[in-house]
Amino acid sequence: MKVELICDNTIRKYSTDFVTRSIVECGVKYKFDMCDCKILNVSCKNCSVVVGYHVIEPCSECSISNNGHYFMFNEDEIVPTERIDDNGDNVVWGGLKDDTSEPLIPFDEDCEHICSICYEIYNNPVKLKCGHNFCKKCVYRTVDLQKKCPLDRIKASIDDIENDEILSSIVGDIYIYCKYACEKNSFGIWEKSDNGCDQVIKIKDREEHERCCKYSN
């Protein structure tokens, strides 16, 4: 969502409640003069450029009026995209729902089958004509906006997106942690916890295991 800062309406940023592993917190904690919110800058994981900030401890006054968007990104450092649902339709403000994403944390930290947009294991993997793979949801909104492959910048369109059945089969055999061994960090991103289920399972066997996992209740 595009916003203007109350303290300076010439400064425009984009706010969101949803981020990916492509950004990391950096620097030291600080606060603005206008309130007592505690803030940390966030930077691109690949190039280390600071692209915005994360309100990690909102003050009591801001908590009352906040819409849940604690990540603020600089207008000139990012390319905004519309949020879409599983059907590829734009999500409007009134249609936002609580995050129901399931954790897919690989047991192998060097897992190679990771989407270069969201930095997660491929979810419904697809490919473009150039051969690059992405999650279906990730590349759909990127190509729809930029009209090119996010990696090699070759011209692309929505019609160029194809399901990758071979990669889907490979992804199904990746070992992950049970969701009952995971928890969300301050970014809202799933991480391995020290508690809960100690089972490591294949993605294709996840639903069967989690139905009978002793930690599911």
Secondary structure as GFF3:
##gff-version 3
##sequence-region A 1 217
A	DSSP	beta_strand	2	5	.	.	.	ID=ss1
A	DSSP	beta_strand	8	16	.	.	.	ID=ss2
A	DSSP	beta_strand	23	30	.	.	.	ID=ss3
A	DSSP	beta_strand	38	44	.	.	.	ID=ss4
A	DSSP	beta_strand	50	57	.	.	.	ID=ss5
A	DSSP	alpha_helix	60	65	.	.	.	ID=ss6
A	DSSP	beta_strand	71	74	.	.	.	ID=ss7
A	DSSP	three_ten_helix	93	95	.	.	.	ID=ss8
A	DSSP	beta_strand	125	127	.	.	.	ID=ss9
A	DSSP	beta_strand	133	135	.	.	.	ID=ss10
A	DSSP	alpha_helix	136	146	.	.	.	ID=ss11
A	DSSP	three_ten_helix	158	160	.	.	.	ID=ss12
A	DSSP	beta_strand	162	163	.	.	.	ID=ss13
A	DSSP	alpha_helix	165	172	.	.	.	ID=ss14
A	DSSP	beta_strand	175	177	.	.	.	ID=ss15
A	DSSP	three_ten_helix	179	181	.	.	.	ID=ss16
A	DSSP	beta_strand	182	184	.	.	.	ID=ss17
A	DSSP	beta_strand	190	192	.	.	.	ID=ss18
A	DSSP	beta_strand	200	202	.	.	.	ID=ss19
A	DSSP	three_ten_helix	203	205	.	.	.	ID=ss20
A	DSSP	alpha_helix	206	212	.	.	.	ID=ss21
###
